[in-house]
């Protein structure tokens, strides 16, 4: 599987270690930056490029997912989610990693590098990669509603109206 990775300065060490680990497992890892430590770097472009690459690969039939890192993972998730077709989930334990794929068919996860050990991060990512989307009708329906809004702003009627 191809794994696209991006980070900010807070996740650079994790990113480097993770790239080595995932490559040793046979994954094709693509680093979208940064390439060196800069305490005031701007992560949005790195994360957006990684997300764009996931969408492009998936559209081309390449099995691909993305992982973005930051101090908390919040901003990186927000940046990735601005890319049409991305469903990025903030992951903080094994359950959220699994549910992101199983229920939401997430194609990118975001992790707070300052919140977890490297071993925890590896376990989250491996669980994310290993978990398939369930394909349950309710999840497909909900993902479709998100995609509809993303495409044209449409929502289901408000039942309170």
N, C-alpha and C positions, 0 to 999 in steps of 0.2 A: 504494500500500500504506500502511496505517496503521502507524506505528512509535511504540511507547510507550517513553518514556525516563525513567529515574530515576537518581539519583546520591547521593553524599555530598559533603561539602565538597571533597574531593580531586579530584572529577571535575566540579565545577560549571562551570569554564571550558570544558572539553571538551564538556560537555553543551550549553552555550549555542551554541558554534561548530557543533556537529554538528546541532543543530536547524535552524540557518540553512542549512547545507549540504544536508541531506536535504529540507527544504522547497523549496529551489531546484531539486531534481531531481524535484519533483512529488509527493513523499510527504506524507501527512497525519501530522504529528508532534504527539504529545500528551505534554506535560511533566508528570510526576508529582512533581516537586520534587527538591530544595528550590528556593525562589524567591530566596533570598539566601544569602550566605556566612555560615556559622556553624561555626567550627573544632571545635566539640564536638557537631555535630548527630548525630542518630540515624537512620541510613539504612534500617533494616529496613522501616519503614512506607512509605517512598517506593518501595522496590523491590517490596514485596508488592503495593502498589496498582497498580504498572505491570504486574506479572505477572497480577493479577486482571483487569485490563482486556484483556490479550492473550487470556486464556481466554474472557472474555465476548464479545469481538469474534469470535473464531474460532467460538464456539458459535452466534453470530448469522449466520455465513456471511461475515463481513468478513475480508478478507485482512489479517492483522496479525502483527507480530513485536515483540519487545521488546529493548531494550539497557539494561543497567544498568552503572554505573561506580562505582569506588571507588579507593582508593590501589592495592590489589592486585587487586581484583575478587573476592576469595575470599568475603568476608562477604556481598557483594551477591548472588553466585550462590547461596549457602546460603539467604538470605532468599527469593529468587525461587522456589527449588525447594521451598519449604514450601507453595506454592499448588498445589492439586490440578489436574493437567493440564499443569503446566509442566515442560518439560525444558530447564533452563538449563545452558549450557556455558560454562566459562571458556575464553576465546580469547586466545591470545598470538602467533599468526602466521596467515598466510593458510591454511595447511593445516588448522589446528584450526578456523578459521572455516568452511571448506568442509566438512570432515568432520562438524562439528556438525550441519549441515543434511542432508548427503548420507546419512550413516549413522544418525544419531540423531534426525532430524527435530526438532532443537532449535527451540524457538519463542522463546527468549530467549538472548542472549549476555551475558556479563559480561566486562568489560575493566578492567584495572588502568591507571588514568589516569597514575599515577606511573611506569609501566613503559614507556610508548610515546610517540612523537611524535603530534601530531594527524594527520599524513599517514598514519602507520601505522594509527591507529585508523580513519580513514575507509576505508582499503583493506580492513581486516578486516570492517567493517560492510557495505561494498558487496559483498564476496565472499559474506558470509553471506546477504544479501538475494537475490543473484542465483542462488544455488545451490539447486536443487530437491532434495527428498528422493528418493532413488533408488527407493524402493519395493521393493527386493530382499527376497525372502522372509525371509532370515536377519535382516535389520534389522527388518522388521515383527514377526517372532517375538520378538525381544529387547525391542523397545519394548513389546510386549504383555505380556511377563513383568514388566517394570517397572510397567506400569499395573495388572496383577493384584495385585502386592504393595501398591501404593499404595491400591487399592480395598479389599482384604480380607486382606492379609497373606499371601496364598498364594505358595508357592515351588515350583519343581520338586523332586522327590525328590532327596535328597542321594545321589549315586552311590557315595559311600564308605560308606554305611550298609548 
